[in-house]
Amino acid sequence: MADPVTAPLADSATGPACHRAGGRPPRNPAGGGLTTGAVARLLGVAPTTLRSWDRRYGIGPAAREDGRHRRWTGADIAALRHMCRLTSAGLPPAEAARAVLAGPSSATAAPRPARTSRAPGALPLGSARRECRGLARAALRLDAPAMEELLTEVLDRYGLPAAWDEVMVPALHAVGHKWETAGERYIEVEHLLSWHVSGALRGVPAARPPAPGAVLSLLACAPGETHTLALEALAATLTHHGLPVRMFGAALPAEVLEEAVRRTGPDAVVLWAQSHGTASRATAARVGAIEWGVRGARRRPVVFAAGPGWAGRQPPGTRHPRSLADAVDALATLGAR
């Protein structure tokens, strides 16, 4: 699908931003104001990030206990929440800080596209949409509410498949690359992001019910394949357009897949393979050879070999969609055969 595009996911200068407002604030200590640790727990921000924002951009507490220890007031925390909202929307921290310090008049200003970071260890996201950068940052800090909000926003604003190709896929690729290059340190980030993307896709409503005789598509991962998100995006898009779907998900055994095809008689079978190891040409051939219907009018499904695992090894007689939009268009036009 889309190539990953980015800005830094995390570094010591930008750090993760905070959770949405709404958490219950801890009680103020007797001296008034909250410590940096208390504010960090309240907002989901690393204490080092708060100190960095204070030192680099002047987003800090107005008062310090004994001239040294930070004590954050309600006004200070409100400024931090504003800073967090802007960075989650994709604005670079330096620009977000300038907007916060400029006062309320800038609160509703639309974030400008972020510049590509050259920070050591940063993931270059290039020309990614600001929502993609915000989603990646929210995932890195395990901010589930922010991910939910961002995913709902991009689906409402861009619809499928643009939200998938231009926001979800680049963020998933960037986060996946992050943990692949850092051992097991970020695998929980990928899992949480994948879960929320899956939930957002399942929540896409159908624009209309399937019409009688509409093209029926059966979607399944190849045997042994566990990556389902691309198929979930396809299922959501087809359902939204009023095309019936049977979604069987991950690692469907070959014999079970064949029986499901015989029972449902689909117009198309989409087999997803993420890697060469799961792209079974034999399975695709057997599925494509299944027939049903009365004698003299027997039919076979059109097999779509989808996913990067089929690259260079596409089975004869199958189709290989190169994007979500390509797959939707091809499936929608099968009824005109």
N, C-alpha and C positions, 0 to 999 in steps of 0.2 A: 504494500500500500504506500503511504506517504513516507518520504525520507525524514529522519529525525532532524529537527531544527531547534536551536536553543540559545539561552543566556545561562550564567552559572546557576547550578542547583544549590550549591552552598559553598561558602568559603568563610574565612574568619572575618572578612570585612562586611559581607552582606548578612550572613547568618540567616537562620530561618525566621520567618515572621510569625505573628501570633494568631491565636484562635479568634473566632468571631466573638463579639461582645455577647455577654449573656451568662457567663460563669458567675458563681457567687463569690464576691470578693472576700478575702480573709479579713478578720478584724484588725483594726489599726492598733499598733502597740501604744503603750501609755504615752510615749513621747510624740505621737502623731506621725502620720505617713507610714508607708510600707518599705521594708527593706528590698534590696534588689532581688534577693532569693524569693521573697513572697510574690513580687510582681512577676518574676519569671514563671513561677508555678501558676499564677492566675491567668497569664496570657499564653502560656505554652512556648515561651521564648527562652533560649539559652541565656543564662546570666552574662556570658561573655559577649553575646550579641548586644545586650542592653548597654554594657560598658563601652562596646565599640561604637554604637550609635551616639552615645554621650560624647566620647572622645573625638570622633571624627566629624560628626555633623551637628553637635550641640543639642541633640534630643535627649536631655537629661533632667534630673530632678532640680527643682528650683532651690531647694535647701539641702544642706548636708549637716548631719549631726556631728558636733565638735569639729566642723570644718572638713571632715574626712569621709564619714560614712554616709552613703546615699540614703535619702528618705523621700519616697515618691508620694506626692499628694494626688488627690483626685484629678486635678487639672493636668498633672504630669502623665497620669495613666491615660487620660483621654487623648493626649497628644500621641502616646504610644499606639493606642488603638487606631488612630488615623494613619499613623506611619505603617502599621501592619496592613490595613486595608489597601493602601496604595501599592505596597510591595507585592501583596497577593494578586493585585490586578496586573502586575507585570512591570511596574515602574521601578527603575534602578534605585537603590537606597539613597544615593546622593540627591537625585531629583525628588524623591519622596520627601526627604528631610527638608528641602527648600520649600516644598508645597506646605508642609506642616508648619514651618516657621513663618510662612507668609500669612497664616491665619485662616479664618473660616471662608474667606472669599475663594480660596483655592480648593475647598473640600470636595466640590463636585466637578472639578476640572477633569477632563478625560485624560488618562495617562498617555504620554507619548511613547512611541515604540522605543524599546530599550536598545542601547548600543551593545554590540557584541563584546563580552568581557574577555580580557586577556589575563585575568588573574590565574596564578599557578593552580593547576588542578581543576580549573573550571571546565564544565562541559559546554562547548560552543554550540548554542542553539540557533545561531545565525538570524534568519528573518522570521522566526516563529511568531505566531500571533501572541499578543500579550496574555490572553487567557491560557495558552499553553505554558508559558513561563510561570504564571500564577499557580496552575495545577501542579506542575512539577515541584514548585517550592512547597506547596501545601502537603504534597505526598511526602516530601523529605522530612517534614517536621511532624508527620503522622497526624495531621489536622483533618480528621474525618468530616466535621461540619463544613469546613471551607471547601473541601473537595466536592461534597454533595452540592453545595451552593453553586460552585463554578460549573460543574457538569450540567446542572439544570439550566443555568444561564446560557451556555454555549449551544445546548440542544434547542432551546427556545429561539435563540438569535440566528443560528446558522442552519439548523435542521440537520438531518442525516441525508447524505453521507459526509457533508463538509465538516461537521463537528468531529466525526471520526477521523477523517483523513488529515485535517489541519490542526487539531487540538489533541485528541486522545492518543492517536498513534505516535506522534512525535514525543509526547510526554512519557508514554510507555517505553519507547525505545531509549529515551535518555535515562530514565530511571533504571531500566534493565541493564544498560551499559554501565551505569554507576556501580551496581552491585557486582557485575561480572568482573570489573577491573579492581574491585576492592574486597575480594574474598567473599565472605558471607555477611559483611557488615550492613548491607543495605537490602537484603532479601526481604525483610519485613516491610520495607517501603514498597517494593514491587507488588507484594501480596495484597497490601491494603489498597493500593491504587487500582489493581486489577479487580478487586472485589467491588469497589465503588463504581468503576466503569461498567462492570457487568450489571450492577443494580440500576444504573442510569439507563442502560440500553433496554433492560426489561421493563422499565417504566414508560417507554415511548408508546403513546396510545395509537390505536388503529384509526386512521382517518375515515375509513368506511369498512363495512363488513365485506368479506370475499364475495364476489359475484359468482353465480352458478356457472360451473364449467371453467372457472379461472385456473390458470396454470398452478399445479401443485408441485412444490419443491421439497425434497427430503435433504436435510443438511446433517452431515455427520463428519466427525474426525476420522481419519484413516486409523486402522487398528494400531494401537500403541501410542497414538498421538493424544496429548493432554491439553494442548493449547486451543481454547475454544472461543476467545474473545472476538476474533474476526468473524466466525460463524454467527455469534450472537449479534454482532452489528448487522450482518446480512439478514438474519431472521427478523430483527427489529425493523429494518427498512422495508422488507417485503410485506410484513404485517401492516406497517403504516400505510402502504400503498394498496391494501386490500387484496394481497396475494396470499393464499394459504400456504402454511409451512408446517413441516414435521421436523422438529429439531431434536436430534438424538445425542448431541454433545460429544464428550470425550471418549476416545479409546473404545469404540464400538467393535466387538469381535467380528471378523469377516462373515462368519456364518449367520450371526444375528442380523448384521446389516443386509445380507442377501434376503433373509426371511422378511425383514421389514419392507424391503422393496417389493417383494411379491405380494405382501398383504395390502400395501397402500397404493400400488400402481402409480407412482409419481411420474410427472412429465419430465422432471429433472432430478438428478442426484448430484449434490455438491460434496465432494470429498476434500477435506482440508488436511494438508500435510505441512507442518512447520519446518521439518528437516528431511533430508534425503533418506534418513534411516526409517522414516515412517511412510514414505511415499511408495506404496505397494502397487506396482503396475498390474500384478496378477489380480489383486482385489478389484481394481478399476475395470479390468477386462471382464471379470466374472459378473460384476454389477451391470455393465453395459450389454451383456448377452442375455440378461433375464427378460423373458417375454410374458405377457399376460393378455387377456382378452379372448374373444371367440375366434374360432378358426376362420381364416380369411381376412381377419381384421386385427391381427395380433400387433402389439406395440412393444417398444423398448424405451427405456429412459435415455435422455441425453445426459451424459456424464460430464461434469465440470471438475477438472483437476485443479483445485485452487490452493494457493499458498506457495511460499518460496521453496518448499521441499520438492516440488515438481519441476523446478527450473532445469532444463537440459534433459529431462527424462519424462516428458509428457507422453502418456500412453496414446497409441494411435486411436483416432476416432473420438477423442475427448476434446473439450474446449478448455482453455486456460485463461480465465479472466485476470486482468492485471490490476484491477482496483475494485473497490466496493461499488462505485458507480457503474463500472463496466459489467460486473456480475449482475447487478439489478437490471440494467438495460437488456442484457442478453436473456435473462429469465423472464422478464416481462413480455418480451416479443415472441417467446416460444408458442404462445397461443395462436399466432398467425401462421403457424406451419401448415 
